[in-house]
């Protein structure tokens, strides 16, 4: 799930980082201490790379260590130090076939979205759900029929009674396997100045009884919001729960108890179940 990636970069340390207030000292004394070059580099690298997606690398979590760094060089006009350094980052990029556990974030007609707390762009499409399955519009959740009591329920699962449905409810813990990961080419962010301009234009249009505010070039606020909504995440994972032991954790909680009644086979299943939970 987590890997170490080695990168090289030239990092700028501003002059404001040369001294800092010692947090262990009292507020009245406000003692100044000079941080080491390593601590300054670590802070700068974490500020630049933490929670950032690097194409074909993954989601950077934090700095792991600094392998090497050059002496700082001062350029005319900025007063800071520039270091060429090589370092390792802790990166989130699970491999294809890896089994992970997350929580159901939301469901719609297109599938299920799963969150791991620090990463939310995990999608389980319809064809990777266990069959037979269907989407309950009233509950806003997908469900699976483990052992349909009638053949018609297989072709039309929505007609099955609630007692036979295993729902994938929101916020429930779910075990899934990684099928694929996709990196999207990053798009430039919307200019902050244009957004403020659009808000002002919208206010003027609203007070004058006109339509939506337009930004320079005829771009409206609605068009900007639509473009923002269509923007794809820079890194997303496609997952599957169409397999034995996958799906909601509570679906398989009683499997060990059933296996115990089966003698030696049940004991072997228990051992395998413990390995899966680890």
MARSE-492254 format. One line per field, with one value per residue (C-alpha): residue number from 1; residue in one letter; chain; y negated, x negated, z negated. Coordinates in steps of 0.001 Angstrom, whole numbers, plus 500000, padded with zeros to 6 digits. Layout:
resi: (NUM / ...)
resn: (a / ...)
chain: (A / ...)
Y: (Y / ...)
X: (X / ...)
Z: (Z / ...)
This chain:
resi: (1 / 2 / 3 / 4 / 5 / 6 / 7 / 8 / 9 / 10 / 11 / 12 / 13 / 14 / 15 / 16 / 17 / 18 / 19 / 20 / 21 / 22 / 23 / 24 / 25 / 26 / 27 / 28 / 29 / 30 / 31 / 32 / 33 / 34 / 35 / 36 / 37 / 38 / 39 / 40 / 41 / 42 / 43 / 44 / 45 / 46 / 47 / 48 / 49 / 50 / 51 / 52 / 53 / 54 / 55 / 56 / 57 / 58 / 59 / 60 / 61 / 62 / 63 / 64 / 65 / 66 / 67 / 68 / 69 / 70 / 71 / 72 / 73 / 74 / 75 / 76 / 77 / 78 / 79 / 80 / 81 / 82 / 83 / 84 / 85 / 86 / 87 / 88 / 89 / 90 / 91 / 92 / 93 / 94 / 95 / 96 / 97 / 98 / 99 / 100 / 101 / 102 / 103 / 104 / 105 / 106 / 107 / 108 / 109 / 110 / 111 / 112 / 113 / 114 / 115 / 116 / 117 / 118 / 119 / 120 / 121 / 122 / 123 / 124 / 125 / 126 / 127 / 128 / 129 / 130 / 131 / 132 / 133 / 134 / 135 / 136 / 137 / 138 / 139 / 140 / 141 / 142 / 143 / 144 / 145 / 146 / 147 / 148 / 149 / 150 / 151 / 152 / 153 / 154 / 155 / 156 / 157 / 158 / 159 / 160 / 161 / 162 / 163 / 164 / 165 / 166 / 167 / 168 / 169 / 170 / 171 / 172 / 173 / 174 / 175 / 176 / 177 / 178 / 179 / 180 / 181 / 182 / 183 / 184 / 185 / 186 / 187 / 188 / 189 / 190 / 191 / 192 / 193 / 194 / 195 / 196 / 197 / 198 / 199 / 200 / 201 / 202 / 203 / 204 / 205 / 206 / 207 / 208 / 209 / 210 / 211 / 212 / 213 / 214 / 215 / 216 / 217 / 218 / 219 / 220 / 221 / 222 / 223 / 224 / 225 / 226 / 227 / 228 / 229 / 230 / 231 / 232 / 233 / 234 / 235 / 236 / 237 / 238 / 239 / 240 / 241 / 242 / 243 / 244 / 245 / 246 / 247 / 248 / 249 / 250 / 251 / 252 / 253 / 254 / 255 / 256 / 257 / 258 / 259 / 260 / 261 / 262 / 263 / 264 / 265 / 266 / 267 / 268 / 269 / 270 / 271 / 272 / 273 / 274 / 275 / 276 / 277 / 278)
resn: (x / x / x / x / x / x / x / x / x / x / x / x / x / x / x / x / x / x / x / x / x / x / x / x / x / x / x / x / x / x / x / x / x / x / x / x / x / x / x / x / x / x / x / x / x / x / x / x / x / x / x / x / x / x / x / x / x / x / x / x / x / x / x / x / x / x / x / x / x / x / x / x / x / x / x / x / x / x / x / x / x / x / x / x / x / x / x / x / x / x / x / x / x / x / x / x / x / x / x / x / x / x / x / x / x / x / x / x / x / x / x / x / x / x / x / x / x / x / x / x / x / x / x / x / x / x / x / x / x / x / x / x / x / x / x / x / x / x / x / x / x / x / x / x / x / x / x / x / x / x / x / x / x / x / x / x / x / x / x / x / x / x / x / x / x / x / x / x / x / x / x / x / x / x / x / x / x / x / x / x / x / x / x / x / x / x / x / x / x / x / x / x / x / x / x / x / x / x / x / x / x / x / x / x / x / x / x / x / x / x / x / x / x / x / x / x / x / x / x / x / x / x / x / x / x / x / x / x / x / x / x / x / x / x / x / x / x / x / x / x / x / x / x / x / x / x / x / x / x / x / x / x / x / x / x / x / x / x / x / x / x / x / x / x / x / x / x / x / x / x / x / x / x / x / x / x / x / x)
chain: (A / A / A / A / A / A / A / A / A / A / A / A / A / A / A / A / A / A / A / A / A / A / A / A / A / A / A / A / A / A / A / A / A / A / A / A / A / A / A / A / A / A / A / A / A / A / A / A / A / A / A / A / A / A / A / A / A / A / A / A / A / A / A / A / A / A / A / A / A / A / A / A / A / A / A / A / A / A / A / A / A / A / A / A / A / A / A / A / A / A / A / A / A / A / A / A / A / A / A / A / A / A / A / A / A / A / A / A / A / A / A / A / A / A / A / A / A / A / A / A / A / A / A / A / A / A / A / A / A / A / A / A / A / A / A / A / A / A / A / A / A / A / A / A / A / A / A / A / A / A / A / A / A / A / A / A / A / A / A / A / A / A / A / A / A / A / A / A / A / A / A / A / A / A / A / A / A / A / A / A / A / A / A / A / A / A / A / A / A / A / A / A / A / A / A / A / A / A / A / A / A / A / A / A / A / A / A / A / A / A / A / A / A / A / A / A / A / A / A / A / A / A / A / A / A / A / A / A / A / A / A / A / A / A / A / A / A / A / A / A / A / A / A / A / A / A / A / A / A / A / A / A / A / A / A / A / A / A / A / A / A / A / A / A / A / A / A / A / A / A / A / A / A / A / A / A / A / A)
Y: (500000 / 497595 / 497419 / 495349 / 493245 / 491523 / 488048 / 485191 / 481514 / 478054 / 476667 / 473038 / 472183 / 468613 / 466360 / 466292 / 469942 / 469231 / 468495 / 469533 / 469297 / 472183 / 473783 / 475042 / 471516 / 469222 / 466660 / 463775 / 464819 / 465670 / 467274 / 467599 / 470780 / 471563 / 474686 / 477180 / 477404 / 480851 / 479653 / 476676 / 478971 / 481411 / 478651 / 477290 / 480742 / 481631 / 478286 / 478888 / 482593 / 483661 / 484501 / 484005 / 486442 / 487043 / 488661 / 492316 / 492181 / 491836 / 489746 / 488344 / 488705 / 487231 / 487075 / 490289 / 489142 / 486971 / 489032 / 486216 / 482435 / 479874 / 476796 / 473931 / 471296 / 467728 / 466059 / 462324 / 460662 / 463361 / 463775 / 467454 / 470713 / 473108 / 476779 / 479592 / 482670 / 486287 / 487664 / 490398 / 489907 / 492196 / 492644 / 494220 / 496408 / 499881 / 502529 / 504287 / 507278 / 505841 / 506244 / 503130 / 502069 / 498756 / 497332 / 496864 / 493137 / 492916 / 494938 / 494117 / 495859 / 496009 / 497793 / 497228 / 494703 / 495816 / 493736 / 494689 / 491537 / 489845 / 490870 / 490753 / 491438 / 495201 / 496342 / 499730 / 499868 / 501970 / 504803 / 505346 / 505814 / 509357 / 510847 / 510764 / 507162 / 504084 / 500480 / 499608 / 496032 / 495728 / 496692 / 495098 / 498186 / 501267 / 504732 / 508270 / 511492 / 514183 / 517159 / 516204 / 518376 / 518072 / 518114 / 514928 / 512978 / 513674 / 511975 / 509218 / 508763 / 505737 / 508069 / 510013 / 509486 / 507358 / 510424 / 511747 / 508470 / 507699 / 503903 / 501973 / 499174 / 495878 / 495671 / 499470 / 501065 / 502730 / 505034 / 504638 / 505597 / 503085 / 503638 / 500588 / 497105 / 494121 / 490858 / 487874 / 485000 / 482036 / 479030 / 475464 / 474168 / 471502 / 468043 / 466548 / 463076 / 464290 / 465949 / 462720 / 460809 / 463249 / 462901 / 459111 / 459325 / 461760 / 459396 / 456507 / 458605 / 459750 / 456224 / 454966 / 457847 / 459388 / 462940 / 464633 / 462647 / 463021 / 462876 / 461470 / 463343 / 464214 / 466952 / 467185 / 468311 / 471302 / 472371 / 472112 / 474179 / 476801 / 476994 / 477378 / 480224 / 482082 / 481878 / 485392 / 486269 / 486492 / 490047 / 492579 / 496299 / 498813 / 501624 / 504823 / 506700 / 509541 / 512296 / 514564 / 512700 / 509295 / 506792 / 505563 / 506892 / 507796 / 510121 / 512572 / 512152 / 515347 / 517448 / 518487 / 519703 / 521754 / 523187 / 524338 / 526728 / 528349 / 529771 / 529621 / 527690 / 525046 / 524737 / 524242 / 521565 / 519760 / 519544 / 518193 / 515693 / 514351 / 513841 / 511914 / 509621 / 508769)
X: (500000 / 497176 / 493901 / 490723 / 489946 / 486603 / 486741 / 484337 / 485181 / 483751 / 485313 / 485433 / 485053 / 486277 / 484337 / 487303 / 486540 / 482991 / 484208 / 487357 / 488855 / 488045 / 491435 / 490051 / 489226 / 491701 / 493636 / 492000 / 488419 / 489152 / 485729 / 484480 / 482730 / 481105 / 482600 / 480269 / 480114 / 481722 / 484737 / 485176 / 484974 / 487443 / 489969 / 489605 / 489925 / 492998 / 494594 / 494016 / 494829 / 497183 / 500692 / 499597 / 500120 / 497088 / 497998 / 496940 / 495658 / 498682 / 500042 / 497187 / 497812 / 494688 / 490900 / 489175 / 485535 / 482992 / 480306 / 477984 / 477990 / 475576 / 474360 / 476793 / 476212 / 477452 / 478878 / 478866 / 482076 / 483842 / 481535 / 482417 / 480558 / 480963 / 480124 / 479890 / 481046 / 482045 / 484672 / 487245 / 490974 / 493573 / 496087 / 499536 / 499818 / 501283 / 500380 / 502930 / 504341 / 503713 / 506555 / 507404 / 510059 / 511925 / 515378 / 518322 / 518454 / 521401 / 523405 / 525198 / 526428 / 522874 / 521258 / 519762 / 517220 / 514877 / 512746 / 509649 / 509729 / 506791 / 507801 / 511350 / 511006 / 511662 / 514481 / 516174 / 518108 / 521207 / 519475 / 517111 / 519893 / 520887 / 523763 / 526684 / 526886 / 529074 / 529371 / 532155 / 533207 / 535163 / 532215 / 529655 / 527495 / 526503 / 527340 / 526199 / 528223 / 526030 / 528364 / 531542 / 534496 / 536127 / 534593 / 536467 / 534505 / 531299 / 532561 / 534404 / 532807 / 534950 / 537964 / 536217 / 537479 / 535468 / 534615 / 532406 / 530613 / 527106 / 526872 / 523645 / 524593 / 522779 / 519906 / 519657 / 516185 / 515563 / 512806 / 511862 / 509139 / 507342 / 508064 / 506409 / 505094 / 505349 / 503430 / 505081 / 503204 / 503490 / 505464 / 504522 / 506619 / 509241 / 507720 / 508672 / 508964 / 511425 / 513554 / 513753 / 514566 / 517359 / 518813 / 518854 / 520422 / 523001 / 523900 / 524299 / 526425 / 528574 / 529233 / 530015 / 532381 / 530163 / 528962 / 525871 / 522649 / 520162 / 516411 / 514130 / 514621 / 518261 / 517492 / 520275 / 520098 / 522283 / 519782 / 516928 / 518798 / 519647 / 515999 / 514975 / 517471 / 516255 / 512617 / 511273 / 509135 / 505411 / 505229 / 508003 / 508290 / 510705 / 511549 / 513597 / 515590 / 516645 / 514775 / 514759 / 514199 / 514679 / 517409 / 518603 / 516599 / 519753 / 520865 / 518130 / 518106 / 520106 / 518008 / 515528 / 518297 / 519830 / 516408 / 515804 / 518731 / 517060 / 514085 / 510636 / 511864 / 513273 / 509935 / 508102 / 510606 / 510099 / 506356 / 506869 / 509422 / 506959 / 504354 / 506862 / 507771 / 504138)
Z: (500000 / 499116 / 501014 / 500865 / 503935 / 504511 / 506051 / 506740 / 506555 / 505909 / 502738 / 501660 / 497963 / 497316 / 494994 / 492608 / 491772 / 490619 / 487062 / 485299 / 481817 / 479510 / 478638 / 475309 / 474122 / 472404 / 474410 / 472549 / 473312 / 476993 / 477394 / 480965 / 482092 / 485410 / 487026 / 488658 / 492439 / 492295 / 490323 / 492673 / 495710 / 494147 / 493492 / 497029 / 498631 / 496578 / 497425 / 501142 / 501512 / 498694 / 499964 / 503565 / 506443 / 508653 / 512023 / 512263 / 508672 / 506394 / 503538 / 501454 / 497727 / 496138 / 496291 / 495203 / 495226 / 497035 / 498772 / 499787 / 500123 / 501501 / 499695 / 499835 / 502498 / 502280 / 505373 / 505773 / 504694 / 502624 / 499615 / 499213 / 499752 / 502677 / 502046 / 504575 / 502709 / 503188 / 500846 / 500300 / 499887 / 498336 / 501161 / 501263 / 504351 / 503803 / 506353 / 508565 / 506705 / 503237 / 500732 / 498698 / 496208 / 496361 / 495705 / 498043 / 498753 / 501168 / 503688 / 506919 / 510050 / 511407 / 508473 / 505036 / 503824 / 501038 / 498690 / 496713 / 494616 / 496309 / 499863 / 501245 / 504975 / 504940 / 507231 / 507511 / 510828 / 511364 / 513231 / 510283 / 507706 / 506650 / 508640 / 508458 / 507278 / 507748 / 506622 / 504189 / 505009 / 501782 / 499575 / 501946 / 501604 / 503586 / 502294 / 503024 / 502993 / 501454 / 501972 / 503887 / 502886 / 506324 / 509833 / 510791 / 508184 / 510104 / 513261 / 511357 / 507912 / 507060 / 506623 / 503851 / 500281 / 497846 / 495769 / 498585 / 499333 / 498126 / 498301 / 498762 / 496402 / 496072 / 493538 / 493302 / 493407 / 496765 / 498013 / 501685 / 504140 / 506370 / 510075 / 511645 / 510899 / 513222 / 513332 / 515005 / 516593 / 514273 / 515466 / 514524 / 511610 / 512125 / 511629 / 508284 / 509803 / 512419 / 509744 / 507733 / 510914 / 511666 / 508178 / 508500 / 511950 / 510635 / 507802 / 510237 / 512579 / 509675 / 508444 / 511938 / 512647 / 515325 / 515748 / 514387 / 514176 / 517005 / 516678 / 519364 / 522634 / 521894 / 519330 / 516757 / 513149 / 514045 / 516703 / 514221 / 511638 / 514281 / 515336 / 511701 / 511192 / 514305 / 513301 / 512754 / 509734 / 510531 / 509151 / 508730 / 508059 / 509571 / 507146 / 507048 / 504412 / 506738 / 504944 / 501906 / 498649 / 500282 / 499519 / 496150 / 493223 / 491283 / 494099 / 493155 / 489369 / 488851 / 491239 / 488537 / 486233 / 489042 / 489894 / 486305 / 486604 / 489607 / 487678 / 489272 / 492305 / 490001 / 488166 / 491475 / 492467 / 489154 / 489733 / 493230 / 491968 / 489401 / 492120 / 494244 / 491355 / 490740)
